[in-house]
Amino acid sequence: MSDKAQGFDTLQIHAGAAPDPATGARQVPIYQSTAYVFKDAEHAARLFNFPEGGYIYSRLTNPTVAALAERIVHLEGGVGGICCSSGHAAQIMALFPLMMPGCNIVASTRLYGGTYTQFTQTIKRFGWSAKLVDFDDLDAVRAAVDDDTRAIFCESIANPGGYITDLDAIGSLANDVGLPLIVDNTSASPYLCRPIEHGATLVVHSTTKYLTGNGTVTGGAIVDSGQFDWSASGKFPSLSEPEPAYHGLNFHEALGGMAFTFHSIAVGLRDLGMTMNPQGAHYTLMGIETLSLRMRKHVENAETVAKWLENDPRIEKVTYAGLESSPYYDRKARICPNGAGALFTVAVKGGYDACVKLVDSLEMFSHVANLGDARSLIIHSASTTHRQLTDEQREAAGASPNVVRLSIGIEDAADIIADLDQALTKATA
Ligand SMILES: *Cc1c(COP(=O)(O)O)cnc(C)c1O
């Protein structure tokens, strides 16, 4: 194969997946094995020095999982990366090499509900904290950064939908203050948005969503751009100084752009154990083969349904960045050139009660706490995923009581609209 960079549609099928050297199997085999036989004692010793050169034990690396990681790295345009057990695991794994007790992150207020709770509550147990700021207010983001800040975190297309972060502006701010930018690219997928091209250092994914695409398995991934200088500021000793948890290896000095990836395997996966299993990786590898085809259809349907809803008298407001009425429409062209995704919120006339009735009256839509499925999904965030939040926090997250979140599937748009139409009639009667 020539060195010319291959296109997205090719990479989503071929990246990370050469025929199996032992059997010639064309599909990536599910290597359902916990351990791997060492050739001899010397080989074993070498592997323990540098885990990526081969396989030792599947808590650290597994060939099926490694194929998936490599594929996602290619699609995101990074240099290295790992998979782990869920999107939430990926977020902890991304922060782990950067943080120490007393450190903080500056994160956007517009976050997936579970991430909101992870950042505002759970990470406090590690002595970490998060300062949440409106990422459209660049002065506020800059002002929130202090000497203990170790990362800036946002979502590309923010859950529950309709908002696109100005990654160019945030990326250049992160660069100015010398901090890594971590972007959760779950709602966009690398087909719609490639955060590294806008200044992201690390990209995290819940592969549970569009990358798998059919609601079968949970998983997560982290991709490293390889661009960040971990040694410049002295703020990231796990990467830039001898790491006591791995026989004193200086990861950045020894591995350069692969420092984060190797640390995540040798220390992160080894000691936190948030490992993806090979069966799960297999489902996601199957899903990714059709990622671009599905995303095109998701976007086409979302645009059609959002336009229909916007013109319906029973609807108060549709927040979808793919609509010309959206304040983020111009940003979409720059940050998500292939479309604004398929996740958006709808404010229904009749408020909380109408939303609950709408959810209960839909027949084809599934009422679930998930997104990025081939099926159309709906959830009333205020009474479910964003239930633990205060009214003010819900408002900031775009999850007011009169709002439902739709994840538009890849069925026929006419059938999606017909289902919404009959349910809206019942909900607003
Ligand atoms: C689902 C989701 C997560 C969490 O991922 P899990 O795989 O459920 O742990 C994080 N961020 C976003 C944007 C999500 O949609």
Ligand as a Chemical Component Dictionary entry (heavy atoms), coordinates in Angstrom:
data_LIG
# 
_chem_comp.id                   LIG 
_chem_comp.type                 NON-POLYMER 
_chem_comp.pdbx_formal_charge   0 
_chem_comp.three_letter_code    LIG 
# 
loop_
_chem_comp_atom.comp_id 
_chem_comp_atom.atom_id 
_chem_comp_atom.alt_atom_id 
_chem_comp_atom.type_symbol 
_chem_comp_atom.charge 
_chem_comp_atom.model_Cartn_x 
_chem_comp_atom.model_Cartn_y 
_chem_comp_atom.model_Cartn_z 
_chem_comp_atom.pdbx_ordinal 
LIG C1 C1 C 0 -22.529 8.320  27.176 1  
LIG C2 C2 C 0 -21.584 9.427  27.294 2  
LIG C3 C3 C 0 -20.519 9.390  28.201 3  
LIG C4 C4 C 0 -20.301 8.225  29.141 4  
LIG O1 O1 O 0 -20.036 7.070  28.419 5  
LIG P1 P1 P 0 -20.361 5.598  28.983 6  
LIG O2 O2 O 0 -19.870 4.702  27.906 7  
LIG O3 O3 O 0 -21.825 5.518  29.215 8  
LIG O4 O4 O 0 -19.594 5.465  30.254 9  
LIG C5 C5 C 0 -19.647 10.457 28.232 10 
LIG N1 N1 N 0 -19.814 11.523 27.443 11 
LIG C6 C6 C 0 -20.828 11.609 26.561 12 
LIG C7 C7 C 0 -20.965 12.814 25.706 13 
LIG C8 C8 C 0 -21.743 10.571 26.453 14 
LIG O5 O5 O 0 -22.752 10.657 25.582 15 
# 
loop_
_chem_comp_bond.comp_id 
_chem_comp_bond.atom_id_1 
_chem_comp_bond.atom_id_2 
_chem_comp_bond.value_order 
_chem_comp_bond.pdbx_ordinal 
LIG C1 C2 SING 1  
LIG C2 C3 SING 2  
LIG C2 C8 DOUB 3  
LIG C3 C4 SING 4  
LIG C3 C5 DOUB 5  
LIG C4 O1 SING 6  
LIG O1 P1 SING 7  
LIG P1 O2 DOUB 8  
LIG P1 O3 SING 9  
LIG P1 O4 SING 10 
LIG C5 N1 SING 11 
LIG N1 C6 DOUB 12 
LIG C6 C7 SING 13 
LIG C6 C8 SING 14 
LIG C8 O5 SING 15 
# 
